[in-house]
Amino acid sequence: MVFHKRRRSPPMPAEQSRRQSDVVQSAWRHFRGAEGVIAFLNTRHDALDALPLHLAIESDEGLERVERLLRQMSLKA
Protein backbone atom coordinates (compact mmCIF):
# COMPACT_ATOMS: atom_id res chain seq x y z
CA MET A 1 0.00 0.00 0.00
CA VAL A 2 1.39 3.41 -1.01
CA PHE A 3 0.39 6.60 0.73
CA HIS A 4 0.56 9.97 -0.97
CA LYS A 5 0.68 13.19 0.93
CA ARG A 6 -2.28 15.34 -0.02
CA ARG A 7 -1.69 18.99 -0.64
CA ARG A 8 -4.14 21.09 1.36
CA SER A 9 -3.62 24.20 -0.73
CA PRO A 10 -2.61 24.83 -4.32
CA PRO A 11 1.13 25.14 -4.97
CA MET A 12 2.65 28.61 -4.77
CA PRO A 13 2.91 30.32 -8.17
CA ALA A 14 6.43 30.35 -9.62
CA GLU A 15 6.90 34.13 -9.25
CA GLN A 16 5.93 34.05 -5.58
CA SER A 17 8.22 31.09 -5.01
CA ARG A 18 11.11 32.96 -6.66
CA ARG A 19 10.51 36.04 -4.50
CA GLN A 20 10.30 33.90 -1.36
CA SER A 21 13.64 32.31 -2.20
CA ASP A 22 15.19 35.73 -2.92
CA VAL A 23 14.04 37.28 0.35
CA VAL A 24 15.20 34.30 2.41
CA GLN A 25 18.63 34.47 0.75
CA SER A 26 18.86 38.23 1.38
CA ALA A 27 17.88 37.80 5.03
CA TRP A 28 20.35 34.94 5.42
CA ARG A 29 23.20 37.10 4.09
CA HIS A 30 22.29 39.77 6.63
CA PHE A 31 21.65 37.65 9.74
CA ARG A 32 23.80 34.59 8.96
CA GLY A 33 21.65 32.32 11.05
CA ALA A 34 18.23 30.72 11.06
CA GLU A 35 17.00 32.35 14.26
CA GLY A 36 17.57 35.90 13.02
CA VAL A 37 16.17 35.14 9.56
CA ILE A 38 13.00 33.60 10.95
CA ALA A 39 12.47 36.40 13.45
CA PHE A 40 13.01 39.12 10.84
CA LEU A 41 10.78 37.60 8.16
CA ASN A 42 7.93 36.88 10.58
CA THR A 43 7.93 40.10 12.62
CA ARG A 44 5.92 43.12 11.53
CA HIS A 45 8.15 46.12 10.80
CA ASP A 46 6.79 49.66 11.07
CA ALA A 47 8.96 50.81 8.17
CA LEU A 48 7.20 48.27 5.93
CA ASP A 49 3.80 48.31 7.64
CA ALA A 50 3.75 44.54 7.08
CA LEU A 51 5.48 41.23 7.72
CA PRO A 52 8.58 41.19 5.49
CA LEU A 53 7.94 37.67 4.20
CA HIS A 54 4.36 38.42 3.17
CA LEU A 55 5.28 41.73 1.57
CA ALA A 56 8.18 40.23 -0.39
CA ILE A 57 6.08 37.36 -1.73
CA GLU A 58 3.29 39.69 -2.92
CA SER A 59 5.24 41.59 -5.57
CA ASP A 60 8.65 42.57 -6.91
CA GLU A 61 8.11 46.02 -5.40
CA GLY A 62 7.47 44.43 -2.00
CA LEU A 63 10.62 42.33 -2.35
CA GLU A 64 12.63 45.45 -3.17
CA ARG A 65 11.24 47.25 -0.10
CA VAL A 66 12.29 44.37 2.16
CA GLU A 67 15.74 44.16 0.58
CA ARG A 68 16.12 47.94 0.97
CA LEU A 69 15.30 47.63 4.68
CA LEU A 70 17.92 44.90 5.06
CA ARG A 71 20.52 47.13 3.37
CA GLN A 72 19.63 50.01 5.71
CA MET A 73 19.92 47.71 8.70
CA SER A 74 23.36 46.58 7.48
CA LEU A 75 24.54 50.19 7.28
CA LYS A 76 23.46 50.84 10.86
CA ALA A 77 25.13 47.69 12.21
VMD Tcl script that builds the backbone (N, CA, C; Angstrom):
set m [mol new atoms 231]
animate dup $m
set s [atomselect $m all]
$s set {name element resname resid chain x y z} {
  {N N MET 1 A 0.847 -1.176 0.000}
  {CA C MET 1 A 0.000 0.000 0.000}
  {C C MET 1 A 0.900 1.249 0.000}
  {N N VAL 2 A 0.603 2.175 -0.879}
  {CA C VAL 2 A 1.387 3.408 -1.005}
  {C C VAL 2 A 0.523 4.580 -0.566}
  {N N PHE 3 A 1.095 5.414 0.274}
  {CA C PHE 3 A 0.385 6.603 0.734}
  {C C PHE 3 A 0.984 7.827 0.060}
  {N N HIS 4 A 0.114 8.718 -0.356}
  {CA C HIS 4 A 0.557 9.968 -0.966}
  {C C HIS 4 A 0.113 11.120 -0.082}
  {N N LYS 5 A 1.002 12.012 0.135}
  {CA C LYS 5 A 0.680 13.191 0.931}
  {C C LYS 5 A -0.233 14.096 0.111}
  {N N ARG 6 A -1.354 14.462 0.679}
  {CA C ARG 6 A -2.285 15.345 -0.021}
  {C C ARG 6 A -1.942 16.792 0.263}
  {N N ARG 7 A -1.943 17.563 -0.769}
  {CA C ARG 7 A -1.693 18.989 -0.642}
  {C C ARG 7 A -2.992 19.655 -0.220}
  {N N ARG 8 A -2.944 20.424 0.852}
  {CA C ARG 8 A -4.143 21.086 1.359}
  {C C ARG 8 A -4.426 22.402 0.645}
  {N N SER 9 A -3.427 22.949 0.007}
  {CA C SER 9 A -3.615 24.198 -0.729}
  {C C SER 9 A -2.892 24.074 -2.072}
  {N N PRO 10 A -3.288 24.901 -3.011}
  {CA C PRO 10 A -2.606 24.832 -4.320}
  {C C PRO 10 A -1.144 25.249 -4.177}
  {N N PRO 11 A -0.281 24.754 -5.055}
  {CA C PRO 11 A 1.129 25.144 -4.974}
  {C C PRO 11 A 1.291 26.649 -5.209}
  {N N MET 12 A 2.356 27.184 -4.627}
  {CA C MET 12 A 2.654 28.605 -4.768}
  {C C MET 12 A 3.043 28.895 -6.220}
  {N N PRO 13 A 2.506 29.955 -6.799}
  {CA C PRO 13 A 2.910 30.320 -8.168}
  {C C PRO 13 A 4.419 30.539 -8.259}
  {N N ALA 14 A 4.976 30.284 -9.421}
  {CA C ALA 14 A 6.430 30.346 -9.619}
  {C C ALA 14 A 7.019 31.702 -9.236}
  {N N GLU 15 A 6.361 32.801 -9.570}
  {CA C GLU 15 A 6.900 34.134 -9.252}
  {C C GLU 15 A 6.951 34.352 -7.731}
  {N N GLN 16 A 5.928 33.911 -7.034}
  {CA C GLN 16 A 5.930 34.049 -5.578}
  {C C GLN 16 A 7.015 33.174 -4.965}
  {N N SER 17 A 7.187 31.991 -5.496}
  {CA C SER 17 A 8.224 31.089 -5.006}
  {C C SER 17 A 9.609 31.697 -5.212}
  {N N ARG 18 A 9.819 32.310 -6.372}
  {CA C ARG 18 A 11.112 32.965 -6.662}
  {C C ARG 18 A 11.366 34.093 -5.675}
  {N N ARG 19 A 10.337 34.916 -5.429}
  {CA C ARG 19 A 10.511 36.038 -4.497}
  {C C ARG 19 A 10.749 35.539 -3.072}
  {N N GLN 20 A 10.081 34.466 -2.692}
  {CA C GLN 20 A 10.302 33.900 -1.358}
  {C C GLN 20 A 11.754 33.450 -1.220}
  {N N SER 21 A 12.246 32.761 -2.218}
  {CA C SER 21 A 13.639 32.312 -2.201}
  {C C SER 21 A 14.594 33.504 -2.127}
  {N N ASP 22 A 14.333 34.533 -2.914}
  {CA C ASP 22 A 15.195 35.725 -2.921}
  {C C ASP 22 A 15.229 36.414 -1.565}
  {N N VAL 23 A 14.069 36.575 -0.927}
  {CA C VAL 23 A 14.035 37.285 0.350}
  {C C VAL 23 A 14.700 36.453 1.453}
  {N N VAL 24 A 14.538 35.149 1.408}
  {CA C VAL 24 A 15.196 34.304 2.409}
  {C C VAL 24 A 16.710 34.387 2.234}
  {N N GLN 25 A 17.191 34.359 0.995}
  {CA C GLN 25 A 18.629 34.469 0.750}
  {C C GLN 25 A 19.166 35.825 1.215}
  {N N SER 26 A 18.432 36.893 0.953}
  {CA C SER 26 A 18.857 38.229 1.385}
  {C C SER 26 A 18.927 38.305 2.905}
  {N N ALA 27 A 17.903 37.780 3.557}
  {CA C ALA 27 A 17.884 37.800 5.025}
  {C C ALA 27 A 19.008 36.936 5.587}
  {N N TRP 28 A 19.269 35.816 4.941}
  {CA C TRP 28 A 20.346 34.936 5.418}
  {C C TRP 28 A 21.705 35.638 5.318}
  {N N ARG 29 A 21.935 36.356 4.230}
  {CA C ARG 29 A 23.204 37.095 4.092}
  {C C ARG 29 A 23.344 38.133 5.199}
  {N N HIS 30 A 22.241 38.739 5.600}
  {CA C HIS 30 A 22.291 39.770 6.634}
  {C C HIS 30 A 22.473 39.165 8.032}
  {N N PHE 31 A 21.664 38.182 8.376}
  {CA C PHE 31 A 21.649 37.648 9.739}
  {C C PHE 31 A 22.585 36.468 9.955}
  {N N ARG 32 A 22.884 35.725 8.918}
  {CA C ARG 32 A 23.804 34.593 8.957}
  {C C ARG 32 A 23.398 33.490 9.940}
  {N N GLY 33 A 22.122 33.380 10.180}
  {CA C GLY 33 A 21.648 32.316 11.052}
  {C C GLY 33 A 20.142 32.198 11.001}
  {N N ALA 34 A 19.656 30.994 11.202}
  {CA C ALA 34 A 18.228 30.721 11.062}
  {C C ALA 34 A 17.375 31.526 12.039}
  {N N GLU 35 A 17.813 31.657 13.257}
  {CA C GLU 35 A 17.004 32.351 14.262}
  {C C GLU 35 A 16.721 33.798 13.861}
  {N N GLY 36 A 17.747 34.516 13.440}
  {CA C GLY 36 A 17.571 35.904 13.024}
  {C C GLY 36 A 16.726 36.033 11.761}
  {N N VAL 37 A 16.937 35.129 10.813}
  {CA C VAL 37 A 16.174 35.144 9.560}
  {C C VAL 37 A 14.693 34.937 9.845}
  {N N ILE 38 A 14.390 33.922 10.628}
  {CA C ILE 38 A 12.997 33.605 10.947}
  {C C ILE 38 A 12.339 34.749 11.698}
  {N N ALA 39 A 13.033 35.294 12.672}
  {CA C ALA 39 A 12.470 36.403 13.449}
  {C C ALA 39 A 12.217 37.616 12.559}
  {N N PHE 40 A 13.173 37.956 11.712}
  {CA C PHE 40 A 13.012 39.116 10.839}
  {C C PHE 40 A 11.847 38.936 9.876}
  {N N LEU 41 A 11.798 37.810 9.197}
  {CA C LEU 41 A 10.784 37.597 8.163}
  {C C LEU 41 A 9.370 37.493 8.725}
  {N N ASN 42 A 9.246 37.104 9.986}
  {CA C ASN 42 A 7.928 36.879 10.576}
  {C C ASN 42 A 7.537 37.896 11.633}
  {N N THR 43 A 8.241 39.022 11.679}
  {CA C THR 43 A 7.926 40.096 12.625}
  {C C THR 43 A 7.525 41.339 11.840}
  {N N ARG 44 A 6.401 41.912 12.208}
  {CA C ARG 44 A 5.923 43.122 11.528}
  {C C ARG 44 A 6.906 44.269 11.773}
  {N N HIS 45 A 7.245 44.979 10.707}
  {CA C HIS 45 A 8.152 46.119 10.804}
  {C C HIS 45 A 7.386 47.386 10.447}
  {N N ASP 46 A 7.501 48.405 11.311}
  {CA C ASP 46 A 6.794 49.660 11.071}
  {C C ASP 46 A 7.208 50.306 9.755}
  {N N ALA 47 A 8.475 50.195 9.409}
  {CA C ALA 47 A 8.961 50.809 8.165}
  {C C ALA 47 A 8.284 50.197 6.936}
  {N N LEU 48 A 7.846 48.955 7.055}
  {CA C LEU 48 A 7.198 48.270 5.931}
  {C C LEU 48 A 5.680 48.239 6.088}
  {N N ASP 49 A 5.218 48.414 7.302}
  {CA C ASP 49 A 3.799 48.306 7.636}
  {C C ASP 49 A 3.269 46.922 7.254}
  {N N ALA 50 A 4.124 45.901 7.446}
  {CA C ALA 50 A 3.751 44.535 7.076}
  {C C ALA 50 A 4.794 43.553 7.601}
  {N N LEU 51 A 4.482 42.265 7.476}
  {CA C LEU 51 A 5.477 41.227 7.717}
  {C C LEU 51 A 6.373 41.165 6.490}
  {N N PRO 52 A 7.688 41.198 6.643}
  {CA C PRO 52 A 8.583 41.192 5.489}
  {C C PRO 52 A 8.344 40.015 4.529}
  {N N LEU 53 A 8.129 38.828 5.063}
  {CA C LEU 53 A 7.937 37.673 4.197}
  {C C LEU 53 A 6.693 37.837 3.334}
  {N N HIS 54 A 5.593 38.249 3.926}
  {CA C HIS 54 A 4.357 38.423 3.165}
  {C C HIS 54 A 4.496 39.517 2.117}
  {N N LEU 55 A 5.107 40.621 2.497}
  {CA C LEU 55 A 5.281 41.733 1.566}
  {C C LEU 55 A 6.161 41.326 0.379}
  {N N ALA 56 A 7.250 40.632 0.662}
  {CA C ALA 56 A 8.178 40.228 -0.395}
  {C C ALA 56 A 7.547 39.243 -1.368}
  {N N ILE 57 A 6.713 38.355 -0.876}
  {CA C ILE 57 A 6.081 37.357 -1.733}
  {C C ILE 57 A 5.033 37.991 -2.641}
  {N N GLU 58 A 4.383 39.044 -2.169}
  {CA C GLU 58 A 3.289 39.689 -2.916}
  {C C GLU 58 A 3.703 40.230 -4.278}
  {N N SER 59 A 4.863 40.920 -4.324}
  {CA C SER 59 A 5.237 41.593 -5.572}
  {C C SER 59 A 6.740 41.872 -5.601}
  {N N ASP 60 A 7.235 42.184 -6.790}
  {CA C ASP 60 A 8.646 42.566 -6.915}
  {C C ASP 60 A 8.919 43.864 -6.149}
  {N N GLU 61 A 7.953 44.772 -6.148}
  {CA C GLU 61 A 8.108 46.022 -5.396}
  {C C GLU 61 A 8.217 45.725 -3.899}
  {N N GLY 62 A 7.399 44.812 -3.406}
  {CA C GLY 62 A 7.473 44.429 -1.996}
  {C C GLY 62 A 8.807 43.797 -1.660}
  {N N LEU 63 A 9.303 42.945 -2.548}
  {CA C LEU 63 A 10.616 42.327 -2.352}
  {C C LEU 63 A 11.692 43.398 -2.277}
  {N N GLU 64 A 11.640 44.368 -3.170}
  {CA C GLU 64 A 12.629 45.454 -3.169}
  {C C GLU 64 A 12.566 46.252 -1.875}
  {N N ARG 65 A 11.381 46.512 -1.367}
  {CA C ARG 65 A 11.239 47.254 -0.105}
  {C C ARG 65 A 11.891 46.499 1.055}
  {N N VAL 66 A 11.687 45.190 1.098}
  {CA C VAL 66 A 12.286 44.375 2.163}
  {C C VAL 66 A 13.802 44.352 2.015}
  {N N GLU 67 A 14.296 44.176 0.803}
  {CA C GLU 67 A 15.743 44.162 0.582}
  {C C GLU 67 A 16.362 45.520 0.911}
  {N N ARG 68 A 15.649 46.599 0.621}
  {CA C ARG 68 A 16.124 47.943 0.966}
  {C C ARG 68 A 16.248 48.088 2.489}
  {N N LEU 69 A 15.247 47.583 3.217}
  {CA C LEU 69 A 15.300 47.635 4.685}
  {C C LEU 69 A 16.499 46.849 5.203}
  {N N LEU 70 A 16.758 45.689 4.647}
  {CA C LEU 70 A 17.918 44.899 5.061}
  {C C LEU 70 A 19.224 45.659 4.806}
  {N N ARG 71 A 19.314 46.336 3.658}
  {CA C ARG 71 A 20.522 47.127 3.368}
  {C C ARG 71 A 20.676 48.261 4.380}
  {N N GLN 72 A 19.580 48.930 4.719}
  {CA C GLN 72 A 19.626 50.008 5.705}
  {C C GLN 72 A 20.047 49.476 7.073}
  {N N MET 73 A 19.552 48.314 7.427}
  {CA C MET 73 A 19.918 47.705 8.700}
  {C C MET 73 A 21.401 47.352 8.721}
  {N N SER 74 A 21.940 46.923 7.577}
  {CA C SER 74 A 23.365 46.583 7.485}
  {C C SER 74 A 24.222 47.831 7.675}
  {N N LEU 75 A 23.774 48.960 7.143}
  {CA C LEU 75 A 24.538 50.190 7.282}
  {C C LEU 75 A 24.593 50.671 8.721}
  {N N LYS 76 A 23.531 50.421 9.465}
  {CA C LYS 76 A 23.455 50.843 10.862}
  {C C LYS 76 A 24.199 49.918 11.800}
  {N N ALA 77 A 24.471 48.692 11.355}
  {CA C ALA 77 A 25.129 47.693 12.214}
  {C C ALA 77 A 26.599 47.968 12.396}
}
mol reanalyze $m
mol bondsrecalc $m
mol representation Tube
mol addrep $m
